[in-house]
Amino acid sequence: MNATVQCLKMVPELKKSLVELRPQGSSGLVDSLSEVFRSMQTGSCVPPLLLLGALHRAVPRFAEKGPNGGLCQQDASECWTEMVRLMQSGLPAQNSNKHNSLVEQYMGGRMSVTLQCTESDTEPPLVSEENFLHLSCFIGQETGHMNSGLKAKIKEQISKMSSSLSRDAVYTKTSLIDRLPAYLTVQFVRFYYKEREAVNAKILKDVKFPLQFDAWELCTPRLQALIEPTRAKFKEIEDQRTQDALEGKDKPKPSKGVEPMEVSVQRSKFEGKCFIGRY
């Protein structure tokens, strides 16, 4: 929970909204998180006991206890997902008619999904949209980098009922981002279910990730066209910085109309063994 709160605190709009939130007089998670953020403004140590209690009431499985009476270790990714879900309904959007909540406004994205039947040339493709709050990086035997894990899910084969063939058929599912959020969350999927042992197992493989993430290849052509001009300007700035560094010059100033961009990578994780709970 502490790791999740520290990550959420790195989103300026979210932090500002929680600090300025008027208490509703309830013991809900959003009110408790707001109180923690206001207390953290002082720079002193904050024991988040009320927040922990609110989280246990909102998500009872996080209150599970082991044989020794202590709390079971839980998955940080699940804690992040549940806290963001609860904030989604508790924090209104800021100056926006397109979004219902602050979470959707700054952390929500939209995926364009196309299903094409591989066994029929006459069946038209099915195009739909899906909203997301995070991307999942599935870790396989050949996954050594976050980018490759994300790209692996762009195209996949699924089986579903075909309206033209009146039977189950194989479809190619293509998923591309059509709206990038201001703050993109990537979940490393490190758990899988072992059917023989009937237990959840954790993948301990080392997967590297970039400090600056370019999501260009994951986007639809429409979104690529929108972000291409700014992307090209940033590449021009980086190329100039590299050239000046090689020549021993000072750092150049950004081109007119382009402000410098800082990228902050936050990780939410726990380490250790788990024999009980959902870690």
C-alpha positions in Angstrom: 0.0 0.0 0.0 2.8 2.4 0.8 4.4 1.8 -2.6 1.0 2.5 -4.3 0.5 5.8 -2.4 4.0 7.0 -3.3 3.3 6.3 -7.0 0.0 8.1 -6.9 1.6 11.1 -5.2 3.8 11.5 -8.4 0.7 12.5 -10.4 0.4 16.3 -9.8 -3.2 16.7 -10.8 -4.2 13.7 -8.7 -2.3 15.0 -5.7 -3.7 18.5 -6.0 -7.3 17.2 -6.3 -6.9 15.0 -3.2 -5.3 17.7 -1.1 -8.1 20.2 -2.0 -10.9 17.6 -1.6 -13.4 18.6 1.0 -14.0 15.9 3.6 -17.3 14.1 3.1 -17.4 13.0 6.7 -17.1 9.3 5.8 -14.5 6.7 6.4 -14.2 5.9 2.7 -10.8 5.3 1.0 -10.8 8.5 -1.0 -11.4 10.6 2.1 -8.7 8.7 4.0 -6.3 9.1 1.1 -7.0 12.8 0.9 -6.2 13.1 4.6 -2.9 11.2 4.1 -1.9 13.5 1.2 -2.6 16.6 3.3 -0.6 15.2 6.2 2.3 14.5 3.8 2.4 18.1 2.8 4.1 18.8 6.2 7.0 16.5 5.3 6.6 14.5 8.5 6.2 10.7 8.9 2.5 9.7 8.4 1.2 6.4 9.8 -1.6 5.6 7.3 -3.7 3.6 9.8 -7.0 5.1 8.8 -6.2 4.6 5.1 -5.3 0.9 5.8 -8.6 0.4 7.6 -10.5 2.1 4.8 -8.7 -0.2 2.3 -9.6 -3.3 4.3 -13.3 -2.3 4.4 -13.4 -1.5 0.7 -11.4 -4.7 -0.3 -11.9 -7.3 2.4 -9.5 -9.8 0.9 -6.7 -7.4 1.8 -7.5 -7.9 5.5 -6.9 -11.7 5.3 -4.7 -13.0 8.2 -2.3 -15.9 8.4 -1.9 -18.6 11.0 0.3 -16.3 13.1 -2.3 -13.6 13.2 -0.4 -11.2 11.0 -1.7 -9.7 7.7 -1.1 -11.8 4.6 1.3 -10.3 2.0 -0.6 -9.0 -1.0 0.1 -8.1 -4.6 1.1 -4.4 -5.1 -0.5 -4.5 -8.6 -3.8 -5.6 -7.1 -3.6 -2.8 -4.5 -2.9 -0.3 -7.2 -5.8 -1.5 -9.3 -8.3 -1.4 -6.4 -7.3 2.0 -5.2 -7.4 3.5 -8.7 -10.9 1.9 -9.2 -12.2 3.4 -5.9 -10.8 6.8 -6.8 -12.4 6.6 -10.3 -15.8 6.9 -8.7 -14.8 9.4 -5.9 -12.8 12.1 -7.7 -14.7 14.2 -10.3 -13.0 15.4 -13.5 -11.4 18.9 -13.7 -12.8 21.3 -16.3 -13.8 18.5 -18.7 -17.2 17.5 -20.2 -15.7 14.4 -21.8 -14.7 12.5 -18.7 -16.6 11.5 -15.6 -13.7 11.3 -13.2 -10.2 12.6 -12.7 -8.8 9.1 -13.1 -10.3 8.7 -16.5 -9.2 12.2 -17.5 -5.5 11.7 -16.8 -4.9 8.0 -16.4 -7.5 6.4 -18.8 -6.8 5.5 -22.4 -8.8 4.0 -25.3 -7.9 1.0 -27.4 -9.2 0.3 -30.9 -9.8 -3.4 -31.3 -10.2 -5.2 -34.7 -11.3 -8.8 -35.0 -10.7 -10.4 -38.4 -11.8 -14.0 -39.2 -8.9 -15.9 -40.6 -11.2 -18.7 -42.0 -13.5 -16.5 -44.0 -12.7 -13.9 -46.7 -16.2 -12.6 -46.9 -16.8 -11.8 -43.2 -16.2 -8.1 -42.5 -13.9 -7.2 -39.6 -15.4 -6.3 -36.3 -14.2 -3.0 -34.9 -14.8 -1.9 -31.3 -13.3 0.4 -28.6 -12.2 -0.6 -25.2 -11.2 1.8 -22.3 -8.2 0.9 -20.2 -6.4 2.2 -17.0 -3.2 0.3 -17.6 -1.4 -1.8 -20.2 -0.4 -5.4 -19.4 3.1 -6.6 -20.2 2.9 -10.4 -20.3 6.2 -12.1 -19.6 7.0 -15.1 -21.7 10.2 -17.2 -22.2 11.5 -14.7 -24.8 10.4 -11.5 -23.0 13.5 -9.6 -22.0 12.3 -6.1 -22.3 9.0 -4.3 -21.5 8.6 -3.1 -25.1 8.6 -6.7 -26.5 6.1 -7.8 -23.9 3.7 -5.0 -24.8 4.1 -5.5 -28.6 3.4 -9.2 -28.2 -0.2 -8.3 -27.3 -0.8 -6.1 -30.4 -1.8 -9.2 -32.4 -3.1 -12.4 -31.0 -5.2 -15.4 -32.1 -8.5 -16.1 -30.4 -11.4 -18.4 -31.0 -15.0 -17.2 -31.1 -18.4 -17.8 -32.8 -18.4 -16.8 -36.4 -21.7 -15.3 -37.7 -20.9 -16.2 -41.3 -19.6 -19.8 -40.6 -22.1 -20.6 -37.8 -19.3 -22.2 -35.8 -16.3 -21.4 -33.7 -13.5 -20.0 -35.9 -10.0 -18.5 -35.4 -9.8 -14.7 -35.4 -6.9 -12.3 -35.4 -7.3 -9.7 -32.7 -5.4 -6.4 -33.3 -5.4 -4.0 -30.4 -3.9 -0.5 -30.9 -4.0 2.6 -28.6 -6.3 5.3 -30.0 -6.0 7.6 -27.0 -2.9 7.9 -24.8 -3.4 9.1 -21.2 -1.2 11.7 -19.7 0.1 9.1 -17.2 0.4 5.6 -18.6 0.5 2.7 -16.2 2.2 -0.6 -17.3 1.6 -3.7 -15.3 4.1 -6.5 -15.4 2.1 -9.7 -15.3 4.3 -12.0 -13.3 1.8 -14.5 -12.0 0.3 -17.5 -13.6 -1.7 -20.5 -12.3 -0.1 -23.9 -12.1 -3.0 -26.3 -12.6 -1.1 -29.4 -11.4 0.0 -27.9 -8.1 -3.2 -25.7 -7.9 -1.1 -22.7 -6.8 -0.3 -19.2 -8.1 3.4 -19.0 -9.2 5.5 -15.9 -9.8 7.8 -15.4 -12.8 11.1 -14.2 -11.4 12.6 -13.4 -14.9 14.4 -10.1 -15.1 12.6 -7.8 -17.5 14.2 -4.4 -18.4 12.3 -1.2 -19.0 13.2 2.2 -20.5 13.4 5.4 -18.6 11.8 7.1 -21.6 9.0 5.0 -23.2 8.0 5.6 -26.8 4.5 4.1 -27.4 4.5 5.0 -31.1 4.4 1.4 -32.4 1.4 0.6 -30.1 -0.8 3.4 -31.5 -3.3 3.6 -34.3 -2.4 5.4 -37.6 -4.7 8.2 -36.6 -3.0 8.8 -33.3 0.4 8.4 -34.9 -0.4 11.2 -37.3 -1.4 13.5 -34.4 1.7 13.0 -32.3 4.2 12.8 -35.2 5.0 16.5 -35.3 5.9 16.8 -31.6 7.7 13.5 -31.7 9.9 14.7 -34.5 10.7 17.9 -32.6 11.8 15.9 -29.5 13.9 13.6 -31.7 15.6 16.7 -33.2 16.4 18.0 -29.8 17.8 14.7 -28.6 19.9 14.3 -31.7 21.3 17.9 -31.2 22.1 17.1 -27.6 23.9 14.0 -28.5 25.9 15.8 -31.2 26.8 18.7 -28.9 27.9 16.2 -26.2 30.2 14.5 -28.6 31.7 17.9 -29.6 31.9 19.0 -25.9 29.5 21.9 -26.3 26.9 23.1 -23.7 23.4 21.7 -23.8 21.3 23.5 -26.4 18.1 25.3 -25.7 14.8 23.6 -26.9 13.4 24.7 -30.2 10.7 27.4 -30.1 7.3 26.0 -29.2 8.7 22.9 -27.5 9.2 22.7 -23.8 11.7 20.2 -22.2 10.1 17.0 -21.0 10.9 15.2 -17.8 10.1 11.5 -17.5 9.6 9.9 -14.1 9.4 6.1 -13.8 7.8 4.8 -10.7 7.6 1.1 -9.7 5.3 -0.5 -7.2 6.5 -3.9 -6.0 7.0 -6.2 -3.1 9.7 -8.7 -2.6 9.6 -12.0 -0.6 7.9 -15.3 -0.4 4.2 -15.9 0.1 2.6 -19.0 1.3 -0.8 -17.4 2.1 -2.7 -14.5 0.5 -2.7 -13.2 -3.0 0.9 -12.2 -3.5 
